[in-house]
């Protein structure tokens, strides 16, 4: 095998073995989370809900992933998304406040999206009206200072 082929194969093996978990930046997958709460209403504990709502008011665009974890705690789940450049290496963390399954179900959550450099590029709410939506839609996002 040629050296270039070996390098490509090694890189692909690394991506396959670690890529998905790295892309979610340590958050469980949505499938893993939903397996634990299937068919039952989910309501975050009062202390957790207060931490999420307080923390989301303190983060903003260009906050670091470490700040999100420190202020909001661990996400309920993470999914791989596209960053503002169209790269498939951003991640959206979801912090559920409550979710009622089934048709007409109600969901309250905060979604925080980070780019590959681990900067917040979007904060979005679902059903929680006092959390403002903010986002970066173009450019590389944030640069280290």
C-alpha positions in Angstrom: 0.0 0.0 0.0 1.3 3.5 -0.8 2.1 5.9 2.0 -0.7 8.3 0.9 -3.2 5.4 1.0 -2.0 4.4 4.4 -2.4 8.0 5.7 -6.0 8.2 4.3 -6.9 4.8 5.7 -5.5 5.8 9.2 -7.4 9.1 9.1 -10.6 7.4 8.1 -10.2 4.8 10.8 -9.7 7.6 13.4 -12.8 9.4 12.1 -15.0 6.3 12.2 -13.8 5.3 15.6 -14.0 8.7 17.3 -15.7 11.1 14.9 -19.3 10.7 16.1 -18.5 11.1 19.8 -16.2 14.0 19.2 -18.8 15.7 17.0 -21.3 15.7 19.8 -18.6 16.9 22.1 -19.4 14.4 24.8 -23.2 14.7 24.8 -25.3 11.5 24.6 -27.1 11.0 21.4 -30.7 11.9 21.1 -31.6 8.2 20.5 -29.8 7.3 23.8 -31.7 10.0 25.7 -35.1 9.2 24.2 -34.7 5.5 25.0 -34.8 6.4 28.7 -37.9 8.6 28.5 -40.0 6.9 25.8 -43.8 7.3 26.0 -43.6 9.2 29.3 -43.7 13.0 30.0 -40.3 14.4 30.8 -40.1 17.3 33.3 -36.7 18.5 34.4 -36.1 18.7 38.1 -36.8 22.2 39.5 -33.1 22.8 40.3 -32.0 21.7 36.8 -34.6 23.9 35.1 -33.5 26.9 37.2 -29.9 26.2 36.3 -30.7 25.9 32.6 -32.8 29.1 32.6 -30.2 31.1 34.6 -27.3 29.8 32.6 -28.8 30.5 29.2 -29.1 34.2 30.2 -25.4 34.3 30.9 -24.1 32.8 27.7 -24.0 34.4 24.3 -22.6 34.1 20.8 -18.9 33.2 21.0 -19.2 31.7 24.5 -17.0 28.6 24.8 -18.4 25.1 25.2 -16.8 24.9 28.6 -18.8 28.0 29.7 -22.0 26.4 28.4 -21.3 23.2 30.5 -20.3 25.2 33.6 -23.4 27.5 33.4 -26.1 25.1 32.1 -24.8 21.7 33.1 -24.6 18.6 30.9 -26.9 18.6 27.9 -29.7 16.0 27.7 -28.5 15.1 24.3 -26.4 16.3 21.3 -26.8 16.0 17.6 -24.4 16.7 14.8 -25.4 19.7 12.7 -23.8 21.9 10.0 -22.0 25.0 11.1 -22.4 28.4 9.4 -19.8 27.4 6.8 -21.7 24.2 5.8 -19.2 22.0 7.6 -20.6 18.8 9.1 -18.8 19.2 12.4 -21.0 21.5 14.5 -23.1 20.2 17.3 -26.4 21.2 18.8 -26.9 20.5 22.5 -30.5 20.3 23.8 -31.5 21.1 27.3 -35.0 19.9 27.9 -37.2 21.6 30.4 -40.3 19.5 29.6 -41.6 17.4 26.8 -45.0 15.7 26.5 -44.9 12.9 23.9 -47.6 12.1 21.4 -49.7 14.1 19.0 -50.1 17.7 20.1 -47.4 17.2 22.7 -45.7 20.3 24.2 -42.0 20.9 24.3 -39.9 23.4 26.2 -36.2 23.3 25.6 -33.1 25.4 24.9 -30.9 24.4 22.0 -27.3 25.6 21.9 -25.3 25.1 18.7 -21.5 25.2 18.7 -19.1 25.2 15.8 -16.1 23.0 15.3 -13.9 25.5 17.2 -16.3 25.0 20.2 -17.8 28.5 20.2 -21.6 29.1 20.5 -23.0 30.1 17.2 -26.7 29.9 18.0 -29.0 29.9 21.0 -32.6 28.9 20.3 -35.6 28.3 22.5 -38.6 26.0 21.9 -41.7 26.9 23.9 -39.8 29.1 26.4 -40.8 32.7 25.4 -38.5 34.6 27.8 -35.3 33.3 26.2 -34.2 35.3 23.2 -33.0 33.6 20.0 -29.5 34.6 18.9 -27.5 33.3 16.0 -24.6 33.7 13.6 -25.5 32.8 10.1 -22.4 33.6 8.1 -18.6 33.9 8.4 -16.3 31.7 10.5 -18.1 32.6 13.7 -15.7 33.4 16.6 -12.0 33.8 16.7 -9.7 33.1 19.7 -8.6 36.2 21.5 
